[in-house]
Amino acid sequence: MDRELREIISKFNDAQKAAVDILESKFDCPRPESATDFTTRCRQVIRDKDYQSGGYKIRPHGIGMEINIDGTKIDFDFGHNGELDGFDAWRLFHFISQNRIKSVLSTEKKIQSAIEKSISNGQIYKATGMGNNYYVSS
């Protein structure tokens, strides 16, 4: 996998994990078991807390959420089975843009091209089910 893409995905995944930690610890919503679980259970918990708790504000949308964690902005969707490490080119591009992360993969098109190359090498796969997430192959 392209080294730059791997670094962007790693930073994105770290922010996703931090977001779910906040969802659990500050909003009292255990990690969603599925994308549907997030929309039916966690979104209501977030609304009940007026979208804010512990100094954090979550904006739920569809099967995902947006949050600013101490200056790092992240927007992601949960996977069909509750996976929290999915990504797509659009979200990765906005993540590096909003957080001023320097990369040679500086456009959504360049990121998508790197993802497609990694798919052809078997290093990334496209999920089935809800959402448009890609995942790093294990």
Phi, psi and omega in degrees: 000145177306130182302318179296317179297317179301318180294318179296313180299319180298315178294320178297313179297320177300318179293323177298315180298318178297321179296317180290325175300318179292318177304317181285312188277325184261332182253000178055040177239104178305152182314130180299140178277345179199170176297321178295321178300320177298314184291328184268325185257304187291321179301322179292319178299316179297315178299317181300334178264015180057035176067006183225141175193140177059027180085006180242149177236127178250134172249101178284149177207132178047239180258024182213191183208159176235138180208151173251117182250099178050044177096351177259120181266135179221139176225122182209164176249145172284150177283168181309319181258026178085007179302142181245008184247024178277161182204166170214170185298319181299313182292321177296318179298313180294326178298311181290326179293309183294330183259010176052047177269122181282136179200149173289341174272071192266003177227160177299322180297317179294321178294315179299319179298317179294322177297313181298321177296319179291329175294315181294335177271358180078013182270341178225146176227155178268132181286155171257165181092206183295148172085178182241027187286147168252158179221151174283132178292144180269000000 
